[in-house]
Every structure is written in C-alpha cells, then in structure tokens.
Amino acid sequence: MIDKLPSNSSIFIDSNIFIYHFLGISEHCTNFLEKIELGDSEGYTSTVVLSEVLHRLMIAEAVEVYGIEPKKAVKYLKRNPELITKLEKCETAINDIAEFKVKILTVTVESIFQSRSLRKEYSLMTNDSLNLQVMKSNGLTNIATNDSDFERVDWLKVWKP
C-alpha cells in the first residue's frame, strides 16, 4: 500500500494517483501527496504524466459541467471548442501539482527513442514506457501507481493506493 512507503524514499508518481486525488476518489492518494508536500519523501513525475492528468481532468470536468457521457466528451468538445476555454478546474489542478513539491522530469527526444526497448521487454504502452525510461534515467525504482502493468518490471517496487 502507498501509505507504507518508508520515509526519505524517492518515488515516481503516475497519473492515476493525481487523478484519484483531484477527483476525490482516493483518500490514500491525497494523504500520500500531502506526505510528499511535507517532505517525508521526494516525489517525481514527468511531463507525460502532466499531459495525461490535464487531459483526463479536462474530460472529467466537461462531463460534470456539460452533463455529457464520458465516452462522448472528446467529440463533444471538438464540436464545441469554445467550451474548452471555460474549463478551469483542470488547469488549476495542474498548477497544484507543483505545490505538492513534486519534481517534474522532462521527457527528452532521446528518451522517446530509448523507451522502445522497454516497450518490447516489458510489453508496455507508449506513455508507460516513456515514464519508465524517465525513471530509469533518473535512478528511480519506486512508483506510486494503480497500473498493474508496472508489476511486470522486475526492478520496480510498485506502491498502490
């Protein structure tokens, strides 16, 4: 469990942890992020994660504000692009990630090419392999995630909510 992470650890934080926090789905995720903010451990994430969080929260906010079905949200916003400018919660949430004192790691062009071997070795989707490459490049071996695909990576310790 994520709340058992030892103090003074370094950990990569996947998108679902932030999403669960911002949508009020998991108190464990909120408590975990508060511990990071207080300096109990060092939290890291990537620009890929920020993009995923922003997109998913934008869709969730559109569903809430405009009363549309989740599976129709993207098409709805594409047909009504002026509505995108009215979505604010998702923008605020992205800014809040920095307030948790989470260090944001950049995904470089080199990382994109290097991640191919990780996709092949661990059968990962693109964004997961990019995040794994960022973790590998930065010596991170702990990940906070609810994504069981990372359990296939033998050198990672997965911390779930």
N, C-alpha and C positions, 0 to 999 in steps of 0.2 A: 504493500500500500504506500501511496505517495506520502502519507504523514509519518512514515517510518524512516524517511531519508535522514541519514546522520547529519548532524550539524557540520559546517565547514566543507560541505560537498560542493562540487561543480556539476551542474546539470543542464542539459538542453531541454527546452520547453517546447513541446509540439503544439500545433494549432488548437487541437481539441481541448487542451487544458484552459487556454484563454477563452475559447468559445463557451465552454461549460461555465466558467466564471461569469462572463458578461451576460449570459442568458439566464443566470441563476439556477443552473441545472445541478451543480455540484458544490456543496459546502467544502468538501475536501480540497477542491481546486482553489477555491477562494482562500482557504486557510493556508494552503501551500504557497500561493502567490504573496500573501501577507508575510510569511516567514522569509521569503526571498527579499521582499522590500525592507524588512528589518535587519537584513544582513546575516541571517542564520546560515545561508548557503549562497553560492554565486549562481545566478540564473543566466542562461544564454538562450537566444533564439536566432532565427535567420530572417533575411528579407523575404524569403519564400513563405515562411510562416506568417509574417505580417500581411502579405498579399492574400493568403488563404483566409486569415481571420477577417480582414476587411471585406472580402467577397462574401463570406458566409454570414457575417453580421449584417451586411447590406441586404442580402436576401431575406434574412430573418426579420429585419426592420420593415422591409417592404410588405412582407406577409402580414405583419402586425398592423401597420399603418393603413394599408390599402385593402386589407381583407381578402387577399388572393391566396390561392392554393400554392404551397411551396413549389410544387413541380411546374407551375406556370409563371413563377415570379420573374425569371430571366426574360422570357418572351414578353411579358407584360412591361417590364422596364425598358426593353429595347423598342417596343412600340410606343412607349410614353417616356422618352428620355428626359423630358423636363421634370419628371417626378424624382429623378435621381438627385437633383440638386437640393431637394427638401429633406433628404435623409441625413440626419445629424448624429444619431446615437452611434452609428458605426464609425464615424470619423472621430468622435470623442473617445471611443474605446481604444482606437489605435494610439492616440496620444497618451492614454492611461498606461499603456504597456511600458513606456519609458519611465513612468512614475514608480513602477514596481522595481526599478533599478535593475532591469533585465538588460544585459548587453546584447546588442543586435549585431550579428555577424553577417557580412556580405557574401553573397554567392557570386563568385567570380566566373568569368568565361572559362577559365581553366578548370574550375570545379565542375562545371557542366560537362566538359569532356571526360574528366576523371571519374565522374559518377557512373559512367557506363559500366565499368567493371563491377560496381556494387549492385547495379540493377540486375546484372547477369548472375553474380554469385549468390545474391540473397532473394532474387525474384521480387524486386520492389518496383512500385510505380515510380514515375519520374520525380515528383516532389519529395517522396520519401528518400529516394536515392540521393537527391541533391542535399537534403538535410543531413543524411548520413555522411556524405562526403565532407560537409562543413564540420560535423562533429569529429570525424577522423582527422581532418587537417588541424583542428584546434585541441586535440588530445582529450576530447570529452567522451566518457564511457558510460555516463548515466543519462537516461532520457525519461522525462515525465510525459507520458502519453497514454491514451486509451486505445492505441492502434496495435493490435496483436501482431501485425506484420513484422514489427521490430524485434519480436521474440526470436525470429529466425537468425538474427545477427549474434553470433557466438561471443563477441567481445563487448556487447552492450548489456547493461543492467537496466531493465525496464521497470519503471515505477508508475503504477496505475492508480487512478483515483478510487 
